[in-house]
Amino acid sequence: MMNPTFFIPAAINHLLAAEPWAQAKLAAHAGKLVRIDTGAATLTFRIALDGLLLAADADEAATVVIRMKLADLPMMAQNRERAFSYVKIEGDAEFAAAISQVAQSVRWEAEADLSKLVGDIAAQRLVQAGKGLSTAAQTTHRKITENLAEYFLEENPMLVRPAAVSDFAQDVVKLRDDVERLGKRIDKLLNKNAREAE
């Protein structure tokens, strides 16, 4: 099994190598350490003079610490613009801003990498198939969510629609007001009867 301390910086460095501006942005912070803490694993990297990542000793003090949950990774991958809303960042603000900008902007050109392995046409078809699978998975997820919501709202009511709760609350308030008015009328009638009986 490949060591993630080797694999992750190699994968990130591959992306950075295709984006010279991103390398230059990180090179301005050469020597600084970034630690990624997922709770399950902690990875520490040093920024090299050329802006690429090098594995670093976990005992060294990090300039920036990025804390995230592994469970949030799918949501982060799905919406890269909001990815950093799922993480907590501590440390050097300027360095953290550079990391955030690079992370949100660098894209993997899958078709270019695959074409080196399988050729241009096959790479294009593989990427299209991957996009199709991704779209199908998202559609299936949405339909399952809608079906479950409908089941729990309509067929086996374990959930209640907000509008139904609001209507119920209004009905309760109206009933309470009606009961109070009826109580006052009854008191009035009782008082009237008591006066007439005297």
Secondary structure, DSSP 8 states (H G I E B T S, - for coil): ---HHHHHHHHHHHHHHT-HHHHHHHHTTTT-EEEEE-SS-EEEEEE-TTS-EEE--TTS--SEEEE--GGGHHHHHH-GGGGGGGSEEEE-HHHHHHHHHHHHH----HHHHHHHHH-HHHHHHHHHHHHHHHHHHHHHHHHHHHHHHHIIIIIS--S--HHHHHHHHHHHHHHHHHHHHHHHHHHHHHHHHHHHH-
